[in-house]
Amino acid sequence: MKTTRHCFALDLKNNPELIAEYKEYHSAGNVWPEVIKSIKDSGIVDLQIYLVENRMFMIMEVDETFDAEKKATMDANNPKVQEWEDLMWTFQQALPWAKKGEKWIPMEKVFQL
């Protein structure tokens, strides 16, 4: 199966207590099952989030069935996923150059070996 990698960035609010709580929500077994199902059902085959200070980087590997607009529609129609997103937004803040309502910003690849 051919996969494609997508990389994104987002900031957390620069508050050590909030960052620790955010990390706890994302520790093994704590992400809500409905969110995991939504991720897998959309064609995302691997998803990792890295943190440096309060800046996060998300790396997704998607298969050929993945469609970002379709995933957004699926998530918008899933009350538990929306509840999770609202909860996560209490920890997150948009990057300074993000458009209104925009969360994860696609990163530009500038080098590959």
C-alpha positions in Angstrom: 0.0 0.0 0.0 1.3 3.4 -1.0 1.2 6.1 1.7 1.8 9.8 1.7 3.2 11.9 4.6 1.6 15.1 5.8 3.3 17.3 8.4 1.6 20.0 10.5 2.4 22.5 13.3 0.3 24.0 16.1 1.0 25.7 19.4 -0.1 24.8 22.9 -0.8 27.6 25.3 2.5 28.3 27.0 1.4 27.0 30.4 3.3 24.1 32.0 0.2 22.8 33.8 -1.9 22.9 30.6 0.8 21.2 28.6 1.1 18.4 31.2 -2.7 17.9 31.1 -2.6 17.9 27.2 0.1 15.2 27.3 -1.9 13.2 29.7 -4.9 13.2 27.4 -2.6 11.9 24.7 -0.8 9.2 26.7 -1.4 5.5 25.9 -5.0 4.5 26.2 -6.3 8.0 27.0 -7.4 9.2 23.6 -11.1 8.6 23.3 -12.0 5.5 21.2 -14.3 7.6 18.9 -11.3 9.8 18.0 -9.1 6.8 17.3 -11.9 5.3 15.1 -12.3 8.5 13.2 -8.6 8.7 12.5 -8.4 5.1 11.3 -11.6 5.2 9.3 -10.3 8.2 7.4 -7.3 6.4 5.9 -4.7 7.7 8.4 -2.4 4.7 8.9 0.0 6.3 11.4 -0.2 9.6 13.3 2.5 11.0 15.7 2.7 14.2 17.6 5.9 15.7 18.8 6.4 18.6 21.2 9.2 21.2 21.6 8.4 23.6 24.4 4.8 24.5 23.4 5.1 24.0 19.7 3.7 20.7 18.4 4.4 18.9 15.1 2.0 16.2 13.8 3.2 13.7 11.2 0.5 11.6 9.5 1.0 8.8 7.1 -2.2 8.4 5.0 -3.2 5.8 2.4 -4.7 6.4 -1.0 -8.3 6.5 0.5 -7.5 9.6 2.7 -9.4 12.8 1.8 -9.0 15.8 4.1 -12.3 17.3 3.2 -14.1 14.0 3.7 -12.4 13.6 7.1 -13.5 17.1 8.1 -17.1 16.3 7.2 -17.0 13.0 9.1 -15.6 14.7 12.1 -18.1 17.6 12.0 -20.9 15.0 12.0 -19.5 13.1 15.0 -20.5 14.7 18.3 -17.8 12.8 20.3 -15.1 13.9 18.0 -16.4 17.5 18.2 -16.4 17.3 22.0 -12.8 16.1 21.9 -11.8 18.9 19.5 -13.5 21.5 21.7 -11.7 20.1 24.7 -8.3 20.1 22.9 -8.8 23.7 21.8 -8.7 24.7 25.5 -5.0 23.7 25.4 -4.2 24.8 21.9 -3.7 28.2 20.3 -3.4 29.1 16.7 0.0 29.9 15.2 0.5 33.6 14.8 0.0 33.5 11.0 -3.0 31.1 11.1 -6.3 32.2 9.5 -9.3 32.6 11.8 -10.5 29.1 12.9 -7.4 27.4 11.5 -5.7 24.9 13.8 -3.0 22.6 12.4 -1.0 24.4 9.7 0.7 22.4 6.9 4.5 22.4 7.0 6.5 23.0 3.9 9.2 20.4 3.1 12.5 22.2 2.4 14.9 19.2 2.3 14.9 15.5 1.8 17.8 13.1 1.6 
